[in-house]
Amino acid sequence: MRITIRTRILFIFVGVALIQALLLGAFFLHQHNKTNQNLVTQQLQATSKNINTQLSIFLNSLLQDLETASQQVERMAQKNYQQYNLLKTLKNNNKAFSALNFYDINGFIKSSVSSATLENIPESFIKNTALFNFPYQTGKPYVCQLETTENKLAFGISQPIHFLDNSYIVGVISALISYDTIQDVIDQTALPPHLNILILNSEGIVIAQHLSSPNTPPHLSFPVEQVWDGDIVLDHIHYVSVSSLLDFHGQQLTIVSNIDIKQSLAPTVRSFMLLIFIVLLLLVLSALVGWTTNKKIIEPLQLLADISSTMIQSKENDILLPQDAELHDLAATLNDLNNQLRASNSSLEGEVQKRRREEKSAILAKIEAEKANQAKSIFLANMIHEIRTPLHGMIGMLAMMSNDSITRQQQQLLSMTITAGQRLQTVVDSILDLSQIESGKFQLHSSPFSLSDLVLEVVEFMQVQVKTQNKDISISSKQAENIPNALIGDSGRIRQILINLINNSIKFSKKGSIWLKIELQSQPTQQKVSLLFTIKDNGYGIAEESKNSIFDAFERGRLEKEHVIEGTGLGLFISSEFVQHMQGKLWLESTSKDGSTFCFTILCELDQEERSQVVEELETSSQVKVLDGIRIFLAEDEFINQRIISAYLEEQGGAVTVCANGQELLDAMQEGSADIILMDIRMPVLNGIETTKIIRENEKGLSLLPIPIVALTAQATTDFEEQCKNAGMNAYLTKPIHFKKLVDIICEYVGK
């Protein structure tokens, strides 16, 4: 007969249900035992409370008898023999009184009654002045502990005797009460079996007790700090104990009821024996269920899993078939799949080998591409540096020559040469911008600028470009009156965008006009303003199929054969990237055979500060030199650049000291001081970065004010600019140097 897994699972569920039932029974058994423990504790509490009540009634009755006797003394027993008879009657009626004294108002004992002779009355009772003084002075009962002649302990109780109207005290009655009377009260009280009762005074001495077993040794005393509630150990025997406190006019008695833990846990022990039996039964059942599950389910499944993991490599086709129906069918199915898996494995191994070869080729190609890209970046940085350096010297010398007295024809030639150099600089800058955009290192450099001045500068510059190309084109601009003029943004990039777009219109036009219009795209907020620029021309227009591609890098649109257009095809692509970084957009508004219209938007911040125009005023004055009195150290290894920069700065009144490398600059600083340092980066002996670090460390060590350092370099990359700032340089200018901007920076940092 084949037994299915379903049947085995059913057996498992039955076993689990049985186990749950047993656990539930064990839980209820535990709760029953816990209830028994609570009943024992409640019984102890009730007994302790009952003894407390009995003792309180007994002691208060004694005090009541004294109070009654005091009233009778004041009303009926005016003479000594009457007082004696009254005390004797009280003594005879209440066996708890061992002795009685009557004190007059002077504290003398006028009458005394006791069970023994006068010589046997304890002196602690007769000579204890507190028994008279406290009740006489306070008018309240007084209770204290005394020691008898047999070295036993007793109570001393005093009761004041008041006059009829309670206006004053006429005497005091005191009584001696043996602790044996308290033992009598305990003995006369009905107590549950197996319970022990202890009565302790405030010193921990046992004054009365009830022991459930005659074999239990009597208790005498305990430490005062003994804790009586809970589980305690007395004479090496464990007890469950409950205590209560009785305060009798300042004398505190502790009533303790306890029971031997063996007696209290007798039902619990039997219950726990049953629980242990149940637990053992559960363990046996669990072991049986576990063994059955392992033998009949887990081991066959593990066998199938082991065979399945190795069946592809195994040469054996047959798997041992288990007895269970489902596992038998599963094993048979695995046998059928074995051959198919072997065939698939062979094809997969071939595919894996092919993929690994392709992956290895891809990794090698990636490494080669990264090397090529790194080599391209290094080559580009070196080429830009090598181009910018002589370009700076060329443009600077041409600018210096234009200041000399030359003929008009020579002036035109110089102007065209300078324009050609500027065009070359534009190409270099475009390649640099493209490299930074592709590498993700492009960043904007925001600073305050005047929008009207920027537009005027661009229009004047482009008009010069038109003249050099001998084209009949007019350039005009219009700026809306509601546009704020003082803004903060990357004015250099905005200038470059306008120059690229206007230059693009000039390239694709022979004659006509170019209009530049600036207006608000939306109402400005307190901090920002959105501007809309429109550039419209009368050029050839853009072909329909080229509208979507003209903003791609190196794309110049479809050109007719007769149209020869100069340029790299980077202007629109770079301008579009600049606009996006300024949170704007560049698009082709319209185009036709009669011209094209380009629009772009940018977001600028409003300049809230009123900025001084001192530098511009000084530059326009022919009588005042801007850099007069300013000491300048120039670190530059190129001879041409030394001549050009120093000559221009000296024309503006600056005192220039030229150094060929960083070490010469450090030597010069030992001999004299400067107001500002112009630092080239690539220099022999000691470059600009290391020189700047040495200067900053020396200033820090000598606690000197830092000298402003301006970087002059042909490497115009963002990461290189970051290196200069980290080295401690204050500003950064790229070659070819814009001398007006250089003068502005010098005046800014020197405070001129």
Stockholm file with secondary structure:
# STOCKHOLM 1.0

chainA/1-752         MRITIRTRILFIFVGVALIQALLLGAFFLHQHNKTNQNLVTQQLQATSKNINTQLSIFLNSLLQDLETASQQVERMAQKNYQQYNLLKTLKNNNKAFSALNFYDINGFIKSSVSSATLENIPESFIKNTALFNFPYQTGKPYVCQLETTENKLAFGISQPIHFLDNSYIVGVISALISYDTIQDVIDQTALPPHLNILILNSEGIVIAQHLSSPNTPPHLSFPVEQVWDGDIVLDHIHYVSVSSLLDFHGQQLTIVSNIDIKQSLAPTVRSFMLLIFIVLLLLVLSALVGWTTNKKIIEPLQLLADISSTMIQSKENDILLPQDAELHDLAATLNDLNNQLRASNSSLEGEVQKRRREEKSAILAKIEAEKANQAKSIFLANMIHEIRTPLHGMIGMLAMMSNDSITRQQQQLLSMTITAGQRLQTVVDSILDLSQIESGKFQLHSSPFSLSDLVLEVVEFMQVQVKTQNKDISISSKQAENIPNALIGDSGRIRQILINLINNSIKFSKKGSIWLKIELQSQPTQQKVSLLFTIKDNGYGIAEESKNSIFDAFERGRLEKEHVIEGTGLGLFISSEFVQHMQGKLWLESTSKDGSTFCFTILCELDQEERSQVVEELETSSQVKVLDGIRIFLAEDEFINQRIISAYLEEQGGAVTVCANGQELLDAMQEGSADIILMDIRMPVLNGIETTKIIRENEKGLSLLPIPIVALTAQATTDFEEQCKNAGMNAYLTKPIHFKKLVDIICEYVGK
#=GR chainA/1-752 SS CCCCHHHHHHHHHHHHHHHHHHHHHHHHHHHHHHHHHHHHHHHHHHHHHHHHHHHHHHHHHHHHHHHHHHHHHHHTCCSHHHHHHHHHHHHHHCTTEEEEEEECTTSCEEEEEESSCGGGSCHHHHSCTHHHHHHHHHSSCEEEEEECTTSCEEEEEEEEEECTTSSSEEEEEEEEEETHHHHHHHHHSCCCTTEEEEEECTTSBEEEEECSSTTSCCCCBCCTTCCCSEEEEETTEEEEEEEEEEEETTEEEEEEEEEEHHHHTHHHHHHHHHHHHHHHHHHHHHHHHHHHHIIIIIHHHHHHHHHHHHTTTCSCCCCCCCSSHHHHHHHHHHHHHHHHHHHHHHHHHHHHHHHHHHHHHHHHHHHHHHHHHHHHHHHHHHHHHHHHHHHHHHHHHHHHHHTSCCCHHHHHHHHHHHHHHHHHHHHHHHHHHHHHHHHTCCCCCCEEEEHHHHHHHHHHHHHHHHHHTTCEEEEEEEECTTSCSEEEECHHHHHHHHHHHHHHHHHTCSEEEEEEEEEESSCCCSSEEEEEEEEEECSCCCCGGGTTTTTSTTCCCCCCTTCCCCSCSCHHHHHHHHHHHTTCCEEEEEEETTEEEEEEEEEEEECCSCCCCHHHHHHHCSSCCTTTTCEEEEECCCHHHHHHHHHHHHHTTCEEEEESSHHHHHHHHHHCCCSEEEEESSCSSSCHHHHHHHHHHHHHHHTCCCCCEEEEESCCCHHHHHHHHHHTCSEEEESSCCHHHHHHHHHHHHTC
#=GC SS_cons         CCCCHHHHHHHHHHHHHHHHHHHHHHHHHHHHHHHHHHHHHHHHHHHHHHHHHHHHHHHHHHHHHHHHHHHHHHHTCCSHHHHHHHHHHHHHHCTTEEEEEEECTTSCEEEEEESSCGGGSCHHHHSCTHHHHHHHHHSSCEEEEEECTTSCEEEEEEEEEECTTSSSEEEEEEEEEETHHHHHHHHHSCCCTTEEEEEECTTSBEEEEECSSTTSCCCCBCCTTCCCSEEEEETTEEEEEEEEEEEETTEEEEEEEEEEHHHHTHHHHHHHHHHHHHHHHHHHHHHHHHHHHIIIIIHHHHHHHHHHHHTTTCSCCCCCCCSSHHHHHHHHHHHHHHHHHHHHHHHHHHHHHHHHHHHHHHHHHHHHHHHHHHHHHHHHHHHHHHHHHHHHHHHHHHHHHHTSCCCHHHHHHHHHHHHHHHHHHHHHHHHHHHHHHHHTCCCCCCEEEEHHHHHHHHHHHHHHHHHHTTCEEEEEEEECTTSCSEEEECHHHHHHHHHHHHHHHHHTCSEEEEEEEEEESSCCCSSEEEEEEEEEECSCCCCGGGTTTTTSTTCCCCCCTTCCCCSCSCHHHHHHHHHHHTTCCEEEEEEETTEEEEEEEEEEEECCSCCCCHHHHHHHCSSCCTTTTCEEEEECCCHHHHHHHHHHHHHTTCEEEEESSHHHHHHHHHHCCCSEEEEESSCSSSCHHHHHHHHHHHHHHHTCCCCCEEEEESCCCHHHHHHHHHHTCSEEEESSCCHHHHHHHHHHHHTC
//
